[in-house]
Amino acid sequence: LKGKMGHREAVINGIFFHTQFEMRYGKNKYVASKPFRPYKISINGDNTGVVYQAEQKTGLFQSRSFHQMVRNGQTYDCYAVAISGESTKHPVYCGSRQIALVESERVIWDDLFHFRIYAKDESDSLTALLFSLYMYVNACYKPGVKVTQSVSANSFVTKDPFLLDKYNPDYKNGIEA
């Protein structure tokens, strides 16, 4: 993860099961609308998609935010579901089928963010990993800031019935993190 002090954008490079990936802030040809904070995705050197924050109108003055990824011609959605006293759940969907679940801890010690990924195969795990990295960069990344001893906690609770319905507590049964 590389970034410049005073900027929230980053370049993310990594290797996941012999698959090299890069995420970089910028627009991409895969999305026709105007996405918020888009990051281009390259897999093994090929430009394969983009991840961004999307918004869905739910009423005259209401909307719901979620993360969306277009990769290799598929569209994936990642929702945040906060249940009181539990880690935040981020179910990942391809259409109407859940392909992964990301859990993020509500209590953050010393600016160390922990994500646990549950997925049935390597491809779905990579999709969930890319969403996790995007969530971190989009909300938590502070380049150039010295890490100090600290404790912080998220205390929001999801009340939106649509989002609550997206979380399937039985999804991770039989899947190792």
C-alpha positions as CSV (number, residue, x, y, z in Angstrom):
1,L,0.0,0.0,0.0
2,K,1.6,3.3,-1.1
3,G,0.2,6.8,-0.7
4,K,1.2,10.4,-0.2
5,M,0.9,12.3,3.0
6,G,-2.2,14.5,2.9
7,H,-3.9,12.4,0.2
8,R,-6.4,9.6,0.7
9,E,-5.7,7.9,-2.6
10,A,-3.3,4.9,-2.7
11,V,-1.8,2.3,-5.0
12,I,-2.3,-1.2,-3.7
13,N,-0.2,-4.1,-4.9
14,G,-0.3,-7.7,-3.8
15,I,-0.1,-11.3,-4.6
16,F,-3.0,-13.7,-3.7
17,F,-2.5,-17.4,-4.5
18,H,0.0,-16.7,-7.4
19,T,-2.4,-14.0,-8.7
20,Q,-0.8,-10.5,-8.9
21,F,-3.2,-7.6,-8.4
22,E,-3.1,-3.8,-8.3
23,M,-5.7,-1.3,-7.3
24,R,-5.2,2.4,-8.3
25,Y,-7.4,5.4,-7.9
26,G,-9.0,6.5,-11.2
27,K,-11.8,6.2,-13.6
28,N,-12.4,3.1,-15.7
29,K,-14.1,2.2,-18.9
30,Y,-16.2,-0.5,-17.3
31,V,-18.6,1.9,-15.6
32,A,-20.9,4.2,-17.6
33,S,-22.2,6.2,-14.6
34,K,-20.2,8.6,-12.4
35,P,-18.9,6.3,-9.6
36,F,-17.7,7.8,-6.3
37,R,-14.0,7.2,-5.4
38,P,-13.3,4.6,-8.2
39,Y,-10.3,2.3,-8.0
40,K,-9.1,0.5,-11.2
41,I,-8.3,-3.1,-10.8
42,S,-5.5,-4.9,-12.7
43,I,-5.0,-8.7,-12.4
44,N,-1.7,-10.1,-13.6
45,G,-1.1,-6.8,-15.5
46,D,-4.4,-6.8,-17.3
47,N,-7.0,-4.0,-16.6
48,T,-10.0,-6.2,-15.5
49,G,-12.4,-3.8,-13.7
50,V,-13.1,-1.2,-11.1
51,V,-14.5,-1.0,-7.6
52,Y,-16.4,2.1,-6.3
53,Q,-19.0,3.4,-3.9
54,A,-22.5,3.2,-5.4
55,E,-25.7,4.7,-4.3
56,Q,-29.3,3.5,-4.7
57,K,-32.3,5.8,-4.3
58,T,-34.8,4.3,-1.9
59,G,-37.2,7.3,-1.6
60,L,-37.7,10.9,-2.5
61,F,-34.9,12.1,-0.1
62,Q,-33.4,8.7,0.9
63,S,-30.7,6.5,-0.5
64,R,-28.6,3.5,0.4
65,S,-24.8,3.4,-0.1
66,F,-22.9,0.2,-0.9
67,H,-19.7,-0.9,-2.7
68,Q,-19.9,-2.2,-6.2
69,M,-17.3,-3.9,-8.4
70,V,-17.3,-4.6,-12.1
71,R,-14.7,-7.2,-12.9
72,N,-14.4,-9.6,-15.9
73,G,-17.9,-8.6,-17.1
74,Q,-19.5,-9.5,-13.7
75,T,-21.0,-7.0,-11.3
76,Y,-20.6,-7.6,-7.6
77,D,-22.2,-5.8,-4.7
78,C,-20.9,-5.5,-1.1
79,Y,-23.2,-4.3,1.7
80,A,-22.4,-3.3,5.3
81,V,-24.7,-4.8,8.0
82,A,-24.0,-3.8,11.6
83,I,-25.6,-5.9,14.2
84,S,-25.4,-4.8,17.9
85,G,-22.5,-6.4,19.7
86,E,-21.2,-8.3,16.7
87,S,-18.5,-7.7,14.0
88,T,-19.8,-5.8,11.0
89,K,-20.9,-8.1,8.3
90,H,-20.2,-7.4,4.6
91,P,-22.0,-9.9,2.4
92,V,-20.8,-10.0,-1.2
93,Y,-23.2,-10.8,-4.0
94,C,-23.0,-11.5,-7.7
95,G,-26.6,-10.8,-8.8
96,S,-28.9,-12.6,-6.3
97,R,-26.2,-15.2,-5.2
98,Q,-24.0,-14.6,-2.2
99,I,-20.4,-15.5,-3.1
100,A,-18.6,-14.3,0.1
101,L,-18.8,-12.8,3.5
102,V,-16.3,-10.3,5.0
103,E,-16.4,-9.6,8.7
104,S,-14.7,-6.5,10.2
105,E,-14.1,-6.0,13.8
106,R,-16.0,-3.1,15.5
107,V,-13.1,-2.4,18.0
108,I,-9.9,-1.2,16.4
109,W,-6.7,-1.5,18.5
110,D,-3.7,0.7,17.5
111,D,-5.1,1.4,14.1
112,L,-4.9,-2.3,13.1
113,F,-8.0,-3.2,11.1
114,H,-8.9,-6.9,10.9
115,F,-11.0,-8.4,8.1
116,R,-12.0,-12.1,8.0
117,I,-13.1,-13.5,4.6
118,Y,-15.4,-16.5,4.1
119,A,-15.7,-17.7,0.5
120,K,-16.0,-21.1,-1.3
121,D,-13.3,-20.7,-3.9
122,E,-10.2,-18.7,-4.8
123,S,-11.9,-16.4,-7.3
124,D,-14.6,-15.4,-4.8
125,S,-12.0,-15.0,-2.1
126,L,-10.1,-12.6,-4.4
127,T,-13.2,-10.6,-5.0
128,A,-13.8,-10.3,-1.2
129,L,-10.2,-9.4,-0.7
130,L,-10.4,-6.5,-3.2
131,F,-13.6,-5.2,-1.5
132,S,-11.8,-5.4,1.9
133,L,-8.8,-3.4,0.6
134,Y,-11.2,-0.9,-1.0
135,M,-13.1,-0.5,2.3
136,Y,-9.9,0.1,4.2
137,V,-8.6,2.7,1.7
138,N,-12.0,4.4,1.4
139,A,-12.7,4.8,5.1
140,C,-9.6,4.2,7.2
141,Y,-6.4,4.9,5.3
142,K,-4.2,7.7,6.7
143,P,-0.8,7.8,4.9
144,G,2.0,9.5,6.8
145,V,0.1,9.4,10.1
146,K,2.1,7.8,12.9
147,V,0.4,4.9,14.5
148,T,-0.1,5.4,18.2
149,Q,-1.6,3.2,20.9
150,S,-5.4,3.7,20.6
151,V,-8.7,2.0,20.9
152,S,-11.8,3.1,18.8
153,A,-15.1,1.4,18.3
154,N,-17.9,1.7,15.7
155,S,-21.3,1.8,17.3
156,F,-23.7,2.1,14.4
157,V,-26.5,-0.5,14.0
158,T,-28.2,-1.3,10.7
159,K,-32.0,-0.7,10.6
160,D,-32.6,-0.9,6.9
161,P,-34.7,-4.1,6.3
162,F,-33.2,-4.6,2.8
163,L,-29.6,-4.6,4.2
164,L,-30.6,-6.8,7.1
165,D,-32.1,-9.3,4.7
166,K,-28.8,-9.4,2.7
167,Y,-27.0,-10.9,5.8
168,N,-27.3,-14.7,6.0
169,P,-25.9,-15.9,9.3
170,D,-25.7,-19.5,8.0
171,Y,-23.5,-18.6,5.0
172,K,-20.2,-19.1,6.7
173,N,-21.0,-22.6,8.1
174,G,-18.6,-25.0,6.7
175,I,-16.2,-22.3,5.3
176,E,-12.9,-21.6,6.9
177,A,-11.8,-18.0,7.2
